[in-house]
C-alpha cells in the first residue's frame, strides 16, 4: 500500500470516527436488542416460508420475543418479452410486503411500512425448466423483500 493510500485510509477512519458512525451489528449496538426479540407470524405458503426463513436468519428466532411481526405478501407476474412465435419468453415477478410490528407487552403497533421489489426469469420451451426458473425467482424475491424489511427494522431500532 503506498503512503498516499495509507494517509487517505487513516484520514477516512478519523473522519468516520468523528461523525459518530457505529456499526449496527456491534455488541450493544442499536440492533443488538432486536436479535431474537421478534417473532414472525407463521408461514402458510411457499413464498411466506421463504420470507420467514430469511427473516429468522437475519433477526434470529423469536424465543424471547418482545415484538410480533405480521407480514402480508402480494406477488404478481407479468409478461415482459414476447418471442417471434408470439409466446412470452420473459416474466417480471413483482412483490410487495406490507408489515406491522406489534409490541407484545403493550399490544400497540409500533411500526408499519411496505417494501417493494421485483425480479425476472426467462421462460423456456421446457416446462420443468420454466417452473424451476419461476421458483428460483420467487425465492430471490422473498430474500430481497426480507432483507428490505430487516433493513427498515434496523433503521428504526433506536425508537423501538
C-alpha positions as a Markdown table, in Angstrom:
| # | Residue | x | y | z |
|---|---|---|---|---|
| 1 | Unk | 0.0 | 0.0 | 0.0 |
| 2 | Unk | 1.5 | 3.4 | -1.0 |
| 3 | Unk | 2.0 | 6.1 | 1.6 |
| 4 | Unk | -0.7 | 8.2 | -0.1 |
| 5 | Unk | -3.2 | 5.3 | 0.1 |
| 6 | Unk | -2.4 | 4.8 | 3.8 |
| 7 | Unk | -2.9 | 8.5 | 4.5 |
| 8 | Unk | -6.2 | 8.6 | 2.8 |
| 9 | Unk | -7.3 | 5.4 | 4.6 |
| 10 | Unk | -6.2 | 6.8 | 8.0 |
| 11 | Unk | -7.9 | 10.2 | 7.4 |
| 12 | Unk | -11.1 | 8.4 | 6.3 |
| 13 | Unk | -11.0 | 6.4 | 9.5 |
| 14 | Unk | -10.6 | 9.5 | 11.6 |
| 15 | Unk | -13.4 | 11.3 | 9.8 |
| 16 | Unk | -15.7 | 8.2 | 10.2 |
| 17 | Unk | -14.9 | 8.0 | 14.0 |
| 18 | Unk | -15.6 | 11.8 | 14.3 |
| 19 | Unk | -19.0 | 11.6 | 12.7 |
| 20 | Unk | -20.4 | 9.2 | 15.3 |
| 21 | Unk | -20.5 | 6.2 | 13.0 |
| 22 | Unk | -21.1 | 2.9 | 14.7 |
| 23 | Unk | -21.8 | -0.5 | 13.2 |
| 24 | Unk | -25.4 | -1.6 | 13.5 |
| 25 | Unk | -24.4 | -5.2 | 14.4 |
| 26 | Unk | -21.8 | -4.4 | 17.1 |
| 27 | Unk | -22.4 | -5.8 | 20.5 |
| 28 | Unk | -24.6 | -3.4 | 22.5 |
| 29 | Unk | -25.4 | -1.6 | 19.2 |
| 30 | Unk | -28.8 | -0.4 | 18.3 |
| 31 | Unk | -29.7 | -3.6 | 16.5 |
| 32 | Unk | -28.4 | -5.9 | 19.3 |
| 33 | Unk | -31.7 | -5.6 | 21.1 |
| 34 | Unk | -33.6 | -6.9 | 18.2 |
| 35 | Unk | -31.7 | -10.2 | 17.8 |
| 36 | Unk | -34.2 | -12.9 | 18.8 |
| 37 | Unk | -36.7 | -10.3 | 20.0 |
| 38 | Unk | -39.1 | -10.5 | 17.0 |
| 39 | Unk | -41.5 | -13.4 | 16.4 |
| 40 | Unk | -42.6 | -13.6 | 12.8 |
| 41 | Unk | -46.2 | -14.8 | 12.0 |
| 42 | Unk | -46.1 | -18.5 | 10.9 |
| 43 | Unk | -45.9 | -19.1 | 7.1 |
| 44 | Unk | -48.8 | -20.7 | 5.2 |
| 45 | Unk | -47.5 | -20.6 | 1.6 |
| 46 | Unk | -44.2 | -21.4 | -0.1 |
| 47 | Unk | -43.4 | -17.7 | -0.6 |
| 48 | Unk | -44.2 | -16.9 | 3.1 |
| 49 | Unk | -42.0 | -19.8 | 4.2 |
| 50 | Unk | -39.0 | -18.4 | 2.2 |
| 51 | Unk | -39.7 | -14.9 | 3.6 |
| 52 | Unk | -40.0 | -16.0 | 7.2 |
| 53 | Unk | -36.9 | -18.3 | 6.9 |
| 54 | Unk | -34.8 | -15.3 | 5.7 |
| 55 | Unk | -36.2 | -13.0 | 8.3 |
| 56 | Unk | -35.3 | -15.5 | 11.0 |
| 57 | Unk | -31.8 | -16.0 | 9.5 |
| 58 | Unk | -31.3 | -12.2 | 9.8 |
| 59 | Unk | -33.1 | -11.4 | 13.0 |
| 60 | Unk | -32.8 | -14.6 | 14.9 |
| 61 | Unk | -35.6 | -16.9 | 16.1 |
| 62 | Unk | -38.0 | -15.0 | 18.4 |
| 63 | Unk | -37.6 | -17.3 | 21.5 |
| 64 | Unk | -37.8 | -14.4 | 24.0 |
| 65 | Unk | -40.0 | -12.3 | 21.7 |
| 66 | Unk | -40.9 | -8.7 | 22.7 |
| 67 | Unk | -42.4 | -8.0 | 19.3 |
| 68 | Unk | -44.6 | -9.8 | 16.7 |
| 69 | Unk | -44.1 | -9.1 | 13.0 |
| 70 | Unk | -47.0 | -9.7 | 10.7 |
| 71 | Unk | -46.3 | -9.6 | 7.0 |
| 72 | Unk | -48.9 | -9.5 | 4.2 |
| 73 | Unk | -47.4 | -10.6 | 0.9 |
| 74 | Unk | -48.7 | -9.8 | -2.6 |
| 75 | Unk | -47.0 | -11.1 | -5.7 |
| 76 | Unk | -47.8 | -10.6 | -9.4 |
| 77 | Unk | -46.3 | -12.0 | -12.5 |
| 78 | Unk | -46.4 | -10.0 | -15.8 |
| 79 | Unk | -45.1 | -10.9 | -19.2 |
| 80 | Unk | -42.1 | -8.9 | -20.2 |
| 81 | Unk | -40.9 | -10.1 | -23.6 |
| 82 | Unk | -42.7 | -11.8 | -26.5 |
| 83 | Unk | -40.8 | -14.2 | -28.9 |
| 84 | Unk | -41.2 | -14.3 | -32.6 |
| 85 | Unk | -43.7 | -17.1 | -32.2 |
| 86 | Unk | -45.9 | -14.8 | -30.1 |
| 87 | Unk | -45.1 | -16.5 | -26.8 |
| 88 | Unk | -44.0 | -14.8 | -23.6 |
| 89 | Unk | -40.3 | -15.6 | -23.1 |
| 90 | Unk | -39.5 | -13.4 | -20.1 |
| 91 | Unk | -41.5 | -12.6 | -16.9 |
| 92 | Unk | -41.3 | -10.0 | -14.2 |
| 93 | Unk | -42.2 | -11.1 | -10.8 |
| 94 | Unk | -43.4 | -8.1 | -8.6 |
| 95 | Unk | -43.6 | -8.4 | -4.9 |
| 96 | Unk | -45.0 | -6.2 | -2.1 |
| 97 | Unk | -44.7 | -7.0 | 1.6 |
| 98 | Unk | -46.8 | -4.8 | 4.0 |
| 99 | Unk | -45.8 | -5.4 | 7.6 |
| 100 | Unk | -46.7 | -4.3 | 11.1 |
| 101 | Unk | -44.5 | -4.7 | 14.2 |
| 102 | Unk | -46.5 | -5.1 | 17.4 |
| 103 | Unk | -45.1 | -4.7 | 20.9 |
| 104 | Unk | -46.3 | -7.8 | 22.8 |
| 105 | Unk | -46.3 | -6.1 | 26.2 |
| 106 | Unk | -48.4 | -3.1 | 25.3 |
| 107 | Unk | -50.2 | -4.7 | 22.3 |
| 108 | Unk | -49.5 | -1.5 | 20.4 |
| 109 | Unk | -48.4 | -1.4 | 16.7 |
| 110 | Unk | -45.0 | 0.4 | 16.9 |
| 111 | Unk | -44.1 | 0.3 | 13.2 |
| 112 | Unk | -45.8 | -0.3 | 9.9 |
| 113 | Unk | -44.4 | 0.0 | 6.4 |
| 114 | Unk | -44.3 | -1.5 | 3.0 |
| 115 | Unk | -41.4 | -2.7 | 0.8 |
| 116 | Unk | -41.4 | -3.5 | -2.9 |
| 117 | Unk | -39.1 | -5.3 | -5.2 |
| 118 | Unk | -39.1 | -7.3 | -8.4 |
| 119 | Unk | -37.1 | -10.0 | -10.2 |
| 120 | Unk | -37.4 | -11.7 | -13.5 |
| 121 | Unk | -36.9 | -15.0 | -15.1 |
| 122 | Unk | -36.9 | -16.5 | -18.6 |
| 123 | Unk | -39.4 | -18.9 | -19.9 |
| 124 | Unk | -38.1 | -22.0 | -21.8 |
| 125 | Unk | -39.7 | -24.4 | -24.1 |
| 126 | Unk | -39.2 | -27.0 | -21.4 |
| 127 | Unk | -42.0 | -26.7 | -18.8 |
| 128 | Unk | -39.7 | -28.1 | -16.0 |
| 129 | Unk | -37.0 | -25.6 | -16.7 |
| 130 | Unk | -39.6 | -22.7 | -16.7 |
| 131 | Unk | -41.1 | -23.9 | -13.4 |
| 132 | Unk | -37.6 | -24.2 | -11.9 |
| 133 | Unk | -36.7 | -20.7 | -13.1 |
| 134 | Unk | -40.0 | -19.3 | -11.7 |
| 135 | Unk | -39.5 | -20.9 | -8.3 |
| 136 | Unk | -35.9 | -19.6 | -8.2 |
| 137 | Unk | -37.2 | -16.1 | -9.0 |
| 138 | Unk | -39.8 | -16.4 | -6.2 |
| 139 | Unk | -37.2 | -17.4 | -3.7 |
| 140 | Unk | -34.9 | -14.5 | -4.8 |
| 141 | Unk | -37.8 | -12.1 | -4.5 |
| 142 | Unk | -38.6 | -13.3 | -0.9 |
| 143 | Unk | -35.0 | -12.9 | 0.1 |
| 144 | Unk | -34.9 | -9.4 | -1.3 |
| 145 | Unk | -38.2 | -8.4 | 0.5 |
| 146 | Unk | -37.0 | -9.9 | 3.8 |
| 147 | Unk | -33.7 | -8.1 | 3.5 |
| 148 | Unk | -35.5 | -4.8 | 2.9 |
| 149 | Unk | -37.8 | -5.4 | 5.9 |
| 150 | Unk | -34.8 | -6.2 | 8.1 |
| 151 | Unk | -33.1 | -3.0 | 6.9 |
| 152 | Unk | -36.1 | -1.0 | 7.9 |
| 153 | Unk | -36.4 | -2.6 | 11.3 |
| 154 | Unk | -32.7 | -2.0 | 11.9 |
| 155 | Unk | -33.0 | 1.7 | 10.8 |
| 156 | Unk | -35.9 | 2.1 | 13.3 |
| 157 | Unk | -34.4 | 0.0 | 16.1 |
| 158 | Unk | -33.5 | 3.0 | 18.2 |
| 159 | Unk | -37.1 | 4.1 | 18.6 |
| 160 | Unk | -38.4 | 0.7 | 19.4 |
